[in-house]
Amino acid sequence: MHLASADTIQRTAFYRKAVQRLSVAVATSLVLAFVVPGELRAEVTAFKQAIAEGAAHDDALSAFYRENNYKGIWTGATDVERHRRQALMQAIADSSAHGLPASRYDADGLMRLMKEARTPRDLGRVEIEMSRTFLRLARDMQTGLLTPSKIDSGIVRDVPYRTPASYLTNFTESNPRGFFRALPPKSGEYARLIREKTRLERQITAGGWGPEVHANALKPGQSGAAVVALRNRLVSMGYMKRSATNVYDVAMQQAVQEFQEAHGLVADGTAGASTIREINTSVEQRLSSIMVAMERERWLNMPRGQRHILVNLTDFTARIIDDDKVTFETRSVIGKNVSDRRSPEFSDEMEYMEINPVWNVPRSITVKEYLPQMQRNRNAVSYLKLYNSRGQQVSRANVNFAAYNARNFPFDLKQPPSNRNALGLVKFMFPNKYNIYLHDTPSKSLFQRNSRAFSHGCIRLQQPFEFAYALLAKQEADPKTYFDTRLKSGQQQQVKLKKKVPVHIIYRTAFTQAKGHMQYREDVYGRDALIWNALQKAGVSLNSVQG
């Protein structure tokens, strides 16, 4: 994927000349040094020794070249090696298109080594440096520049990393350019993010979205300088056709509604404080959100599943996706923004649903929230039943709650099936060590809120029954009757999914739609800000993309 910018074209031409210089150096070395058989053996030995020394502190490189009898894959004089060199340099030139820092791959250093290469030992050093750069670039393009768990403890995603040996082996067995083209995610989301990144870069070059709107709020019928500023930004952002109006008219009201929908706001067409704040967000900040989303997409560079469930925490939604199309969508409530309640990000497989579930109260909630209440009043939260370590129900009358603390409390709390059950009437299980799942809730009013971070970490669904019907439709002729019959029994029942459904809990403050405007959401937990800071420390810069 190439960016048609002057900066990229110049860089590509520069790298091409460097590759040509290396080709000349290779040919010269072969002609001058490999003529005499005795000298040939010595020079081959020198080349291999340089490779062995250069790879000595890198186990992956050392193993690869040892198994390859220390033969070069980059520095030979044939068309095969030349095409590999050209593909690598082109991939470095294109790295900024993927939001990666070209400086990380030290193209200048490679060019200097190429230019100065005169002897077989020099070529051996070039060989190792090209492989080292190749491995760094290949991994960054395919599975991301950063390690998620080092950014935030709530990002517990298993990134589908490949081994260095597999990169080198597959590269030598592939078309070089085709290999690099195959590395980035092939999802429609990633392709749309790249297009939006390019569009925003051009917008920055053109001067951004214009002056900010200086008003606390604006509403239909108003006029004046602030309304003109609002109009101009809506036009620049693509929500409104060019207009000379200075009145907040119907066209502007419709544009504001579109903007609000694209930013997760109440779409009432009135530019209140939250809407003005989002309107005034700079194009540079939006671009940084896009680049964070691209990095996150690389972390998830694997098959999602022909049918899968996608929970976007920042969007407060849960969706069922079939063949890349949304076939069901419902609002969700996510974990509260406090240290021990934020919903984690990971992928797993949904295996079954529990109808009329029993709530096994997590230990942390038992001792932090309910034990203090029962110490003040033994009959507090009476809907929760007490059980000993043998699974036997215990009468509260026989327990001196004051004798226990969070460390030694020996009982478990459970809530039987009921309309008041904290899990509601159905939960959807993808067993995981984080004890996170999707479920119903008796607290229906929370779904009317615009921002919905209230749970202990699990994902609550506004339409859990309909969600269940959609899942069961793949295996039951009449999923509604099947589900409702078991629900009316009032008894806890487990229903297995005949085919497990992948679940991806993601966190995207910038995401696309197949059609329509780019979507932006609030950084609820502050995770994307941490990722952007880490990307900047790694060399990513908005300045480098402006050309």
C-alpha positions as CSV (number, residue, x, y, z in Angstrom):
1,M,0.0,0.0,0.0
2,H,1.6,3.2,-1.1
3,L,1.0,6.8,-0.2
4,A,1.2,9.1,-3.2
5,S,2.9,11.9,-1.4
6,A,6.0,13.9,-2.5
7,D,7.8,12.8,0.7
8,T,7.2,9.1,0.0
9,I,8.2,9.4,-3.7
10,Q,11.4,11.1,-2.8
11,R,12.2,8.6,-0.1
12,T,11.5,5.7,-2.4
13,A,13.8,7.1,-5.1
14,F,16.5,7.6,-2.5
15,Y,16.2,4.1,-1.2
16,R,16.2,2.7,-4.8
17,K,19.6,4.4,-5.4
18,A,20.9,2.9,-2.1
19,V,19.9,-0.6,-3.3
20,Q,21.6,0.0,-6.6
21,R,24.8,1.1,-4.7
22,L,24.7,-2.1,-2.7
23,S,24.2,-4.1,-5.9
24,V,27.4,-2.5,-7.3
25,A,29.2,-3.2,-4.1
26,V,28.2,-6.8,-4.2
27,A,29.3,-7.2,-7.8
28,T,32.6,-5.4,-7.2
29,S,33.4,-7.5,-4.2
30,L,32.7,-10.7,-6.1
31,V,34.8,-9.6,-9.1
32,L,37.8,-8.4,-7.1
33,A,37.9,-10.9,-4.3
34,F,36.4,-14.1,-5.7
35,V,38.7,-14.6,-8.8
36,V,41.4,-16.7,-7.2
37,P,40.1,-20.0,-5.7
38,G,42.2,-19.7,-2.5
39,E,41.0,-16.2,-2.0
40,L,37.5,-17.2,-2.7
41,R,37.5,-19.6,0.2
42,A,39.0,-17.0,2.5
43,E,36.4,-14.4,1.4
44,V,33.5,-16.8,1.8
45,T,34.8,-17.6,5.3
46,A,35.1,-14.0,6.1
47,F,31.6,-13.3,5.0
48,K,30.2,-16.2,7.1
49,Q,32.3,-15.2,10.1
50,A,30.9,-11.7,9.9
51,I,27.3,-13.1,9.9
52,A,28.1,-15.4,12.8
53,E,29.5,-12.5,14.8
54,G,26.7,-10.1,14.0
55,A,24.0,-12.6,14.9
56,A,25.8,-13.9,18.1
57,H,23.6,-11.9,20.5
58,D,20.3,-12.7,18.7
59,D,19.2,-16.2,19.2
60,A,16.6,-16.1,16.4
61,L,19.0,-14.7,13.8
62,S,21.8,-17.0,14.9
63,A,19.7,-20.1,14.6
64,F,18.4,-19.1,11.2
65,Y,21.8,-18.5,9.7
66,R,23.3,-21.5,11.3
67,E,20.6,-23.7,9.8
68,N,21.1,-21.9,6.5
69,N,24.9,-22.6,6.6
70,Y,25.5,-18.8,7.0
71,K,24.4,-18.1,3.4
72,G,23.1,-14.6,2.7
73,I,19.5,-13.9,1.7
74,W,20.0,-10.2,0.9
75,T,23.5,-9.5,-0.3
76,G,23.9,-11.8,-3.2
77,A,24.4,-10.5,-6.8
78,T,21.4,-12.3,-8.4
79,D,18.0,-10.8,-9.2
80,V,16.5,-12.8,-6.2
81,E,18.6,-10.9,-3.6
82,R,18.2,-7.6,-5.5
83,H,14.4,-7.9,-5.5
84,R,14.5,-8.7,-1.7
85,R,16.5,-5.6,-1.0
86,Q,14.2,-3.5,-3.1
87,A,11.1,-4.9,-1.4
88,L,12.6,-4.2,2.1
89,M,13.5,-0.6,1.2
90,Q,10.1,0.0,-0.3
91,A,8.4,-1.4,2.8
92,I,10.4,1.0,5.0
93,A,9.4,3.9,2.7
94,D,5.7,2.8,3.1
95,S,5.9,2.3,6.8
96,S,4.5,5.7,7.6
97,A,1.4,4.9,5.7
98,H,0.7,2.4,8.4
99,G,1.3,4.8,11.2
100,L,4.7,3.3,11.9
101,P,7.9,5.4,12.5
102,A,10.2,5.1,9.6
103,S,13.1,6.2,11.8
104,R,12.7,3.0,13.8
105,Y,14.0,1.0,10.8
106,D,17.0,3.3,10.4
107,A,17.0,3.4,6.6
108,D,19.8,6.0,6.7
109,G,22.0,3.5,8.6
110,L,21.2,0.8,6.1
111,M,22.0,3.1,3.2
112,R,25.3,4.1,4.9
113,L,26.3,0.5,5.3
114,M,25.3,-0.3,1.7
115,K,27.3,2.7,0.4
116,E,30.4,1.8,2.4
117,A,30.3,-2.0,1.7
118,R,33.6,-3.0,0.0
119,T,34.7,-6.3,1.4
120,P,32.9,-9.7,2.2
121,R,33.1,-8.8,5.9
122,D,31.3,-5.5,5.1
123,L,28.7,-7.5,3.2
124,G,28.2,-9.8,6.2
125,R,27.5,-6.9,8.4
126,V,25.0,-5.5,5.9
127,E,23.4,-8.9,5.7
128,I,22.7,-9.1,9.4
129,E,21.6,-5.5,9.7
130,M,19.1,-6.0,6.9
131,S,17.7,-9.2,8.5
132,R,17.4,-7.4,11.9
133,T,15.6,-4.5,10.3
134,F,13.4,-6.8,8.3
135,L,12.3,-8.7,11.5
136,R,11.5,-5.5,13.3
137,L,9.5,-4.1,10.4
138,A,7.7,-7.4,9.7
139,R,6.5,-7.8,13.3
140,D,5.5,-4.2,13.6
141,M,3.4,-4.3,10.4
142,Q,1.7,-7.5,11.3
143,T,1.1,-7.5,15.0
144,G,1.9,-4.0,16.2
145,L,4.7,-1.8,17.4
146,L,3.8,-2.0,21.1
147,T,3.2,-4.8,23.6
148,P,-0.4,-4.2,24.9
149,S,0.1,-5.6,28.4
150,K,2.9,-3.1,29.0
151,I,0.6,-0.2,28.3
152,D,-2.3,-1.0,30.6
153,S,-3.1,-3.9,32.8
154,G,-6.6,-4.1,31.4
155,I,-5.4,-4.9,27.9
156,V,-4.9,-8.6,28.4
157,R,-5.2,-9.5,24.7
158,D,-3.2,-12.5,23.3
159,V,-1.5,-11.0,20.3
160,P,-1.0,-13.6,17.5
161,Y,2.8,-13.1,17.4
162,R,4.8,-15.1,14.8
163,T,8.3,-16.4,15.4
164,P,11.3,-14.6,13.8
165,A,12.3,-17.9,12.1
166,S,8.9,-18.1,10.4
167,Y,9.2,-14.6,9.1
168,L,12.7,-15.2,7.6
169,T,11.8,-18.6,6.2
170,N,8.5,-17.5,4.7
171,F,10.1,-14.5,3.2
172,T,12.8,-16.5,1.4
173,E,10.1,-18.7,0.0
174,S,7.8,-15.9,-1.1
175,N,7.5,-13.1,-3.6
176,P,9.3,-10.3,-1.7
177,R,6.8,-7.6,-2.4
178,G,3.8,-9.9,-2.0
179,F,5.2,-11.0,1.4
180,F,5.2,-7.4,2.7
181,R,1.7,-6.7,1.2
182,A,0.4,-9.7,3.2
183,L,1.7,-8.6,6.6
184,P,-0.8,-5.8,7.6
185,P,-4.4,-6.7,8.7
186,K,-6.7,-7.5,5.7
187,S,-9.8,-6.4,7.5
188,G,-12.1,-3.8,5.9
189,E,-11.7,-1.8,9.1
190,Y,-7.9,-1.5,8.7
191,A,-8.3,-0.4,5.0
192,R,-10.8,2.2,6.0
193,L,-8.6,3.5,8.8
194,I,-5.7,3.9,6.4
195,R,-7.9,5.9,4.0
196,E,-9.1,8.1,6.8
197,K,-5.6,8.6,8.0
198,T,-4.6,9.8,4.6
199,R,-7.6,12.1,4.4
200,L,-6.8,13.7,7.8
201,E,-3.2,14.2,6.8
202,R,-4.3,16.1,3.8
203,Q,-6.7,18.1,5.9
204,I,-3.8,19.1,8.2
205,T,-1.8,20.2,5.3
206,A,-4.7,22.3,4.1
207,G,-4.9,24.1,7.5
208,G,-7.2,21.9,9.6
209,W,-10.9,22.5,10.1
210,G,-10.7,26.2,10.6
211,P,-11.2,28.4,13.7
212,E,-12.8,26.9,16.8
213,V,-16.4,27.6,17.8
214,H,-16.4,30.1,20.6
215,A,-19.7,29.4,22.3
216,N,-20.9,27.4,25.3
217,A,-23.9,26.3,23.3
218,L,-25.8,27.0,20.0
219,K,-29.3,26.2,19.0
220,P,-31.5,26.4,15.8
221,G,-32.5,30.0,14.9
222,Q,-29.3,31.6,16.3
223,S,-26.9,33.6,14.1
224,G,-23.6,35.4,14.4
225,A,-19.9,34.6,14.3
226,A,-20.1,31.5,16.4
227,V,-22.7,30.0,14.1
228,V,-20.5,30.8,11.1
229,A,-17.6,29.1,12.8
230,L,-19.8,26.1,13.5
231,R,-20.9,26.0,9.8
232,N,-17.3,26.2,8.5
233,R,-16.2,23.3,10.7
234,L,-19.1,21.1,9.7
235,V,-18.4,21.8,6.1
236,S,-14.7,21.0,6.5
237,M,-15.5,17.8,8.3
238,G,-17.8,16.7,5.6
239,Y,-21.1,16.9,7.4
240,M,-22.5,19.8,5.5
241,K,-22.4,21.2,1.9
242,R,-20.8,24.5,1.3
243,S,-23.1,27.3,2.4
244,A,-23.1,31.1,2.9
245,T,-25.7,31.1,5.7
246,N,-24.9,32.7,9.0
247,V,-28.1,31.3,10.6
248,Y,-28.4,28.0,12.4
249,D,-30.9,26.7,9.9
250,V,-32.5,23.3,9.1
251,A,-29.5,22.2,7.0
252,M,-27.1,23.0,9.9
253,Q,-29.4,21.2,12.4
254,Q,-29.3,18.1,10.3
255,A,-25.5,18.3,10.0
256,V,-25.2,18.7,13.8
257,Q,-27.4,15.6,14.2
258,E,-25.2,13.6,11.9
259,F,-22.1,14.8,13.8
260,Q,-23.7,13.8,17.1
261,E,-24.6,10.3,15.8
262,A,-21.0,9.9,14.6
263,H,-19.6,10.9,18.0
264,G,-21.9,8.9,20.3
265,L,-23.9,11.9,21.5
266,V,-27.6,12.5,21.8
267,A,-28.7,13.4,18.3
268,D,-31.0,16.3,19.0
269,G,-29.6,18.7,16.5
270,T,-28.7,21.3,19.2
271,A,-25.1,22.1,19.8
272,G,-24.8,21.8,23.5
273,A,-21.6,21.9,25.6
274,S,-20.6,18.3,24.8
275,T,-21.2,18.8,21.1
276,I,-19.3,22.0,21.0
277,R,-16.4,20.3,22.8
278,E,-16.3,17.5,20.2
279,I,-16.7,20.0,17.3
280,N,-13.6,21.8,18.6
281,T,-11.5,18.7,18.8
282,S,-8.5,19.2,16.5
283,V,-7.9,17.2,13.4
284,E,-4.5,16.3,14.9
285,Q,-6.2,14.7,17.9
286,R,-8.5,12.8,15.6
287,L,-5.5,11.6,13.5
288,S,-3.8,10.3,16.7
289,S,-7.0,8.4,17.5
290,I,-6.9,6.8,14.0
291,M,-3.3,5.8,14.4
292,V,-4.0,4.2,17.8
293,A,-6.9,2.3,16.2
294,M,-4.6,1.0,13.5
295,E,-2.1,-0.2,16.2
296,R,-5.0,-1.9,18.0
297,E,-6.2,-3.5,14.7
298,R,-2.7,-5.0,14.3
299,W,-3.0,-6.5,17.8
300,L,-6.1,-8.3,16.5
301,N,-4.6,-9.4,13.2
302,M,-6.2,-12.9,13.0
303,P,-9.4,-14.4,11.7
304,R,-12.3,-13.0,13.8
305,G,-14.7,-15.8,12.9
306,Q,-17.4,-16.0,10.2
307,R,-19.8,-15.4,13.0
308,H,-18.5,-13.5,16.0
309,I,-19.5,-11.2,18.8
310,L,-17.9,-7.8,19.0
311,V,-18.2,-5.7,22.2
312,N,-16.7,-2.2,21.8
313,L,-16.3,-0.9,25.3
314,T,-16.1,2.8,24.3
315,D,-19.3,2.5,22.2
316,F,-21.2,0.7,24.9
317,T,-22.5,-1.8,22.4
318,A,-22.5,-5.5,21.7
319,R,-22.9,-6.8,18.2
320,I,-23.3,-10.1,16.4
321,I,-21.4,-10.1,13.2
322,D,-22.1,-12.6,10.4
323,D,-19.9,-12.5,7.3
324,D,-18.7,-9.0,8.1
325,K,-22.3,-7.7,8.5
326,V,-23.9,-6.6,11.8
327,T,-27.0,-8.9,12.2
328,F,-27.8,-7.9,15.8
329,E,-26.9,-5.0,18.0
330,T,-27.8,-4.0,21.5
331,R,-26.7,-1.4,24.0
332,S,-24.4,-2.4,26.8
333,V,-23.2,-1.3,30.3
334,I,-19.5,-1.8,30.9
335,G,-17.2,-1.8,34.0
336,K,-17.0,1.4,36.1
337,N,-13.9,3.5,35.6
338,V,-12.2,2.5,38.8
339,S,-9.1,0.4,39.2
340,D,-10.7,-3.0,40.0
341,R,-13.8,-2.7,37.8
342,R,-12.7,-1.6,34.4
343,S,-13.7,-4.2,31.8
344,P,-10.6,-6.0,30.3
345,E,-9.9,-6.4,26.6
346,F,-9.5,-9.9,25.3
347,S,-10.8,-12.6,22.9
348,D,-12.4,-15.9,23.8
349,E,-15.1,-18.3,22.6
350,M,-18.7,-18.3,23.8
351,E,-19.6,-21.9,24.7
352,Y,-23.1,-21.8,26.4
353,M,-25.7,-19.7,28.0
354,E,-27.3,-20.1,31.4
355,I,-31.0,-19.4,31.7
356,N,-32.3,-18.5,35.2
357,P,-28.7,-18.3,36.4
358,V,-27.4,-18.4,40.0
359,W,-25.1,-15.5,40.8
360,N,-22.0,-16.8,42.5
361,V,-20.9,-13.5,44.1
362,P,-17.2,-12.9,43.3
363,R,-14.9,-13.0,46.4
364,S,-13.8,-9.4,45.9
365,I,-17.4,-8.1,46.0
366,T,-18.3,-10.4,48.9
367,V,-15.7,-9.1,51.2
368,K,-15.4,-5.5,50.0
369,E,-19.1,-4.7,49.7
370,Y,-21.4,-7.2,51.4
371,L,-19.4,-8.3,54.5
372,P,-19.3,-4.8,56.0
373,Q,-23.1,-4.6,55.5
374,M,-23.7,-7.9,57.2
375,Q,-21.4,-6.9,60.0
376,R,-23.6,-3.9,60.6
377,N,-26.8,-5.9,60.1
378,R,-26.7,-9.7,59.8
379,N,-29.9,-9.6,57.7
380,A,-28.6,-7.1,55.2
381,V,-28.8,-8.1,51.5
382,S,-31.0,-11.0,52.6
383,Y,-31.6,-12.1,49.0
384,L,-28.0,-13.5,49.1
385,K,-27.6,-16.9,50.6
386,L,-24.6,-18.0,52.7
387,Y,-22.7,-21.3,51.8
388,N,-19.7,-23.0,53.5
389,S,-16.7,-24.6,51.8
390,R,-18.7,-27.9,51.5
391,G,-21.4,-26.1,49.5
392,Q,-23.9,-26.3,52.3
393,Q,-26.3,-23.4,53.0
394,V,-25.6,-21.8,56.3
395,S,-28.1,-19.8,58.5
396,R,-27.0,-16.2,59.2
397,A,-28.2,-16.6,62.7
398,N,-25.3,-19.0,63.4
399,V,-22.6,-16.7,62.1
400,N,-20.8,-14.0,64.0
401,F,-19.9,-11.7,61.1
402,A,-17.9,-9.4,63.4
403,A,-15.4,-12.2,63.9
404,Y,-14.2,-12.1,60.3
405,N,-12.4,-9.8,57.9
406,A,-11.7,-9.7,54.2
407,R,-8.9,-12.3,54.5
408,N,-10.5,-15.0,56.7
409,F,-14.2,-14.8,55.8
410,P,-14.9,-18.5,55.1
411,F,-18.3,-18.3,53.3
412,D,-19.5,-17.8,49.8
413,L,-22.5,-15.8,48.8
414,K,-25.0,-16.8,46.1
415,Q,-28.2,-15.3,44.7
416,P,-30.8,-17.8,43.5
417,P,-32.6,-17.3,40.2
418,S,-35.1,-14.5,40.2
419,N,-36.1,-11.3,38.5
420,R,-33.9,-9.5,41.1
421,N,-30.9,-11.6,40.3
422,A,-27.9,-9.4,39.6
423,L,-27.3,-11.4,36.4
424,G,-30.9,-11.0,35.3
425,L,-32.5,-14.0,33.7
426,V,-29.7,-15.1,31.4
427,K,-25.9,-15.0,31.1
428,F,-23.7,-15.8,28.2
429,M,-20.5,-17.7,29.1
430,F,-17.1,-17.8,27.5
431,P,-15.1,-19.2,30.5
432,N,-12.0,-17.1,31.2
433,K,-9.7,-16.4,34.0
434,Y,-11.0,-12.8,34.3
435,N,-14.5,-14.0,35.2
436,I,-16.0,-11.7,32.6
437,Y,-19.2,-12.6,30.7
438,L,-22.3,-11.0,29.1
439,H,-25.5,-11.0,31.0
440,D,-29.0,-9.6,31.6
441,T,-29.6,-7.1,34.5
442,P,-32.5,-5.9,36.5
443,S,-31.1,-2.3,36.4
444,K,-32.7,-1.4,33.1
445,S,-32.7,2.4,33.6
446,L,-28.9,2.5,33.1
447,F,-29.3,1.8,29.4
448,Q,-31.0,5.2,28.9
449,R,-27.7,6.9,29.9
450,N,-25.4,8.1,27.2
451,S,-22.3,7.0,29.0
452,R,-22.7,3.6,30.6
453,A,-19.8,2.6,32.7
454,F,-21.4,1.2,35.9
455,S,-20.8,-2.5,36.3
456,H,-18.1,-4.5,38.2
457,G,-16.5,-5.5,34.9
458,C,-18.9,-7.8,33.2
459,I,-20.9,-6.6,30.1
460,R,-24.7,-6.1,30.7
461,L,-27.0,-6.2,27.7
462,Q,-30.1,-4.2,27.2
463,Q,-31.8,-6.9,25.0
464,P,-30.5,-10.2,26.4
465,F,-33.4,-12.3,25.3
466,E,-33.2,-11.1,21.7
467,F,-29.5,-11.6,21.9
468,A,-30.2,-15.2,22.9
469,Y,-32.7,-15.7,20.1
470,A,-30.1,-14.5,17.6
471,L,-27.5,-16.9,18.9
472,L,-29.9,-19.9,19.0
473,A,-31.3,-19.2,15.5
474,K,-28.3,-21.1,14.1
475,Q,-29.3,-24.3,15.9
476,E,-33.0,-24.1,16.7
477,A,-35.9,-23.9,14.3
478,D,-37.9,-21.8,16.8
479,P,-35.3,-20.1,19.0
480,K,-37.8,-17.9,20.8
481,T,-40.1,-20.7,21.9
482,Y,-37.0,-22.9,22.8
483,F,-35.6,-20.1,25.0
484,D,-38.9,-18.9,26.5
485,T,-39.9,-22.4,27.6
486,R,-36.8,-22.9,29.6
487,L,-37.0,-19.4,31.0
488,K,-40.6,-19.9,32.3
489,S,-39.5,-23.0,34.2
490,G,-37.7,-20.8,36.7
491,Q,-35.0,-23.4,37.1
492,Q,-31.3,-22.9,36.3
493,Q,-30.6,-24.5,32.9
494,Q,-27.5,-24.6,30.7
495,V,-27.9,-24.4,26.9
496,K,-24.8,-25.3,24.9
497,L,-24.0,-23.6,21.6
498,K,-23.5,-26.3,19.1
499,K,-20.8,-24.2,17.5
500,K,-18.7,-21.9,19.7
501,V,-18.9,-18.2,18.8
502,P,-15.7,-16.1,19.1
503,V,-16.1,-13.1,21.4
504,H,-13.9,-10.0,20.9
505,I,-14.0,-7.4,23.6
506,I,-12.3,-4.4,22.1
507,Y,-11.7,-0.7,22.9
508,R,-11.9,1.7,20.0
509,T,-12.3,5.4,20.3
510,A,-12.0,5.6,16.5
511,F,-13.8,3.1,14.3
512,T,-15.3,3.0,10.9
513,Q,-18.5,1.9,9.3
514,A,-18.8,0.2,5.8
515,K,-20.7,3.3,4.8
516,G,-21.1,6.7,6.5
517,H,-19.0,8.9,8.7
518,M,-16.0,8.0,10.7
519,Q,-17.0,7.2,14.3
520,Y,-15.3,8.7,17.4
521,R,-16.0,7.9,21.1
522,E,-14.7,9.1,24.5
523,D,-11.6,7.5,25.9
524,V,-13.6,6.1,28.8
525,Y,-10.7,4.5,30.7
526,G,-7.9,6.7,29.3
527,R,-6.3,3.7,27.6
528,D,-5.9,5.2,24.1
529,A,-4.1,8.2,25.6
530,L,-1.6,5.8,27.1
531,I,-1.2,4.0,23.8
532,W,-0.6,7.3,21.9
533,N,2.0,8.4,24.5
534,A,3.8,5.0,24.0
535,L,3.6,5.3,20.2
536,Q,5.2,8.8,20.4
537,K,8.0,7.5,22.6
538,A,8.6,4.8,20.0
539,G,9.0,7.5,17.3
540,V,5.5,8.0,15.9
541,S,4.8,11.6,15.1
542,L,2.1,13.5,13.4
543,N,4.7,16.0,12.0
544,S,6.3,13.2,10.0
545,V,3.1,12.6,8.0
546,Q,2.4,16.1,6.8
547,G,5.0,15.9,4.1
